[in-house]
Amino acid sequence: MVFRVTQNLSYESAQQQVQGAYSRLYTSQLLVARGKRISKPSDDPNAISRLLDFKNRHGELQRYSQNASQGRAFVDSAAASLQEASTLIQQAREAVIQGLNGTLSASDHDTVATAVDGFLQDLISLANSKVGARFVFGGTATDQPPYELVRDASGQERVVYHGDDGRIVSEVGPSLSFETNIPGGEIFRHGARGATSYSGVTGVRAGLGTDNGVGVDELIARHGATALSGGSGLALGASSTTADTILGSHVIDIDAVAGTIALDGGPAQSFTGTETDYVLKGTDGELVHLDLTGLSAGFQGQVTATGMGDLSIDGGRTWTAISFSSNDRVVDSLNGSTLNVDTSAIRRAGTDSVSYGGTLDIFSALVAIRDGLRNADSTSDVGAALNRVRSYLDEFDAGHNRLLEGLSELGSLSSRLESAESRVDDLDVRLQELISKTEDVDISEAVIQMQQNETAYQSALLVTSRVNQLSLMNYL
């Protein structure tokens, strides 16, 4: 059988050759334009599964890198705030040292106290630093300022912490997580509890029990009533109930012949015997009001004056009767804290500043220093008051050291996060290389292939044009 090639077959064959060449040229042009050899699963079914796995891992690495970067920004911001706080603390300390100069006047002490108050406000502001909308020292409670200066119901100013002790943990690598914060409660915390001390205004001392108050408090000792031993004709003055300040047992030395009277061995005061509300003052500033009109003529001897009273550490909301023993337990009705007081040597009514040793955080220390400087000149012994302020510097320095420890820990966290971010970025670079080898085309090879396909296409067009030119004259 003879197969006859017709003109139509020639045309169809030439057309198929042109279409095939153009299809190959178009495919090679798309490869060069996209730079990718895989655009759909059918392009390479074996490679597509590997490529999808590579891209999923790339997404994870991007998330790890972002977590590490954001965590480091959070940590570095906290470290910068603490660094600034440390500088501020050093400036505050220098101001306090100047304020403790014994030659300064009351107005000078008040000026330094005002400066200390400014440092306190600035330190609170730094403790409330934030990154974006997140507060860095609130633990996991990042949506509200962690520190606030408040005046409690007893009239005491305190800095309260509204955050928590939670740590924020970020995943920064496969099976690798780091903490990205330190709660302010750890950085600005107080130390281990020590002995409780008093400013010495009233004569009270630390009792036998364990106190659980924190920071600085105020113990108010008030006078209630005075009683006199008999036999001398001495009586209480008209203002005794409201104006006496003696507490405990006191000795009044009377010499009616010489016309002198003294309290607890203090300076002798003159009298005439006509006084109905005579003010007798002791060596510690304690007062007793006396009626001397009934004093026995020529009396020479001693009279015992006993002052009864009460104690309060909640601003006078509740009172505990003074037992003049080694331990009176006084409770703060506002927060439930207890103070154990030795009242066996109490001498007079007044307000004692109470320092719960070791429990002053850096804010409480600043408050105590500020108030101590302001009130120093209102006490009978300015030097002793300034020495007490000086003792607060130890707590202040301890708080500064704890802050520096937090700064050091933040530096370590930042370094670890930076290393983790670097490792993740290196892994991502290698993974990108694998992705590129899997889906990207070799441009030089693709261009050569495109040029070859273009030449083949042009050749097919040329051949087809010659076929179309055949006529009857070509066969004659």
Buried (B, 14 or more C-beta within 10 A) or exposed (E): EEEEEEEEEBEEBBEEBBEEBBEBBEEBBBBEEBEBBBEEEEEBEEBBEBBEEBBEBBEBBEEBBBBBBBBBBBBBBBBBBBBBBBEBBEEBBEBBEEBBEEEBEEEBBBBBBEBBBEBBEBBBBBBBBBBEEBBBBBBBBBEEBBBBBEEBEBEBBBBEBBBBEBBBBBBBBEEBEBBBBBBBBBBBBBBEBEEBBBBBBBBBBBBEBEBBBBBBBBBBBBBBEBEBBEEBBBBBBEBBEEBBBBBBBBBBBBBBEEBBBBBBEBEBBEBEEEBBBBBBBBEBBBBBBBBBBEBEEEBEEEBEBBBBBBBBBBBEEBBBEBEBEBBBBBBBBBBEBBBBBBBBEBBBBBBBBBBBBBBBBBBBBBBBBBBBBBBBBEBEBBEEBBBBBBBBBEBBBBBBEBBBEBBEBBBEBBEBBBEBBEBBBEBBEEBEEBBEEBBBBEEEEBBEBBEEBBEBBEEBBEBBEEBEEEEEEEEE
